[in-house]
């Protein structure tokens, strides 16, 4: 686990951005006393969201929309795979 403060300092971003992502349900964090941690498995997702915000200048609402659409695409791809497997059983 890494603290939000460490992550933000190393990426030169504001901690409020991570708070916004958490409040929007786009990121999971762990709170212990007065310290907020991000698990290592969340880091790739967080780094992607940071790039969208700071490199591509996408606001939080845009990030939420993109994230939602990508989740829908993943679900549809899974459903397509399942349907192809079922069709394959009948051929």
HUUR-V36672 format. One line per field, one symbol per residue. phi: phi as a letter, one per 20 degrees, with the letter a starting at -180 (. if undefined). A space follows every 50 residues. Layout:
# HUUR-V36672
phi: ???
This chain:
# HUUR-V36672
phi: .cffffgfffdlcefffffffffenebdccdcldddddfffeggffffff fgfeedlefgffffffgfffffffffffffgffffffffee
